Amino acid sequence: MAWIRTIPFDAATGKLRDLYKRVTGPDNNVDNIMMMHSLRPHTMEAHMAVYKYVLHHRDNTIPKWFLEAIGVWVSHLNTCTYCVEHHFAGMKRLLKDDTRSDALRTAIASGDVPAMPLDARQQAAMRYAQRLTETPGDMAQSDVEALRMAGWDDGEILEINQVTAYFCYANRTVLGLGCSTDGDIIGLSPGNNDDPDDWNHR
């Protein structure tokens, strides 16, 4: 499951046990990406706070399914199969359109933004996410202007930026520590957007 030692739920004590209880899914399942932090629980706490506030917060205005789609795209660009599988399942559940979801995954897999079944505004967000993921040092004010011209306001641009940045972080956590999907329940995520402190995965 990992290239470093991790502590399973049944062996956890103290602060780690308390954090595990907050992030569990069915049958006390803890996603492997969270177990990567088990030797330093404070980093799990930080990771979950960023994840919840960036992707699953009531004050976001972009639909959650599209934020998940950005995450799948960024994870594909970073060749992070773990996050692609988890977040595609979450996106598909939220979008409630299997045909469109599968077409989007096919276009993502081929790296073809124009083929993505998204409107022009959403495709512009995907192009921004690609540039920020692949060539962050080349970003310029014109990249933000392109999002404005596509119809995103500045608060939404911040959401797109933060989701892209979060997934680059999560992808590197997974890829750098050898995290696999073995034993995971694919596609669970915090469902209670109204409570930022509710991290339960359902």
ABEGO torsion letter per residue (X at the ends): XBABBBBBAAABBEAAAAAAAAABBBGGBBBAAAAAAAABAAAAAAAAAAAAAAABBAABABBAAAAAAAAAAAAAAAGBAAAAAAAAAAAAAAAGBAAAAAAAAAAAAAGBAAABBBBAAAAAAAAAAAAAAABAAABBAAAAAAAAAAGBBAAAAAAAAAAAAAAAAAAAAAAAAGBBABGBBBGBBBABAABAABABBX
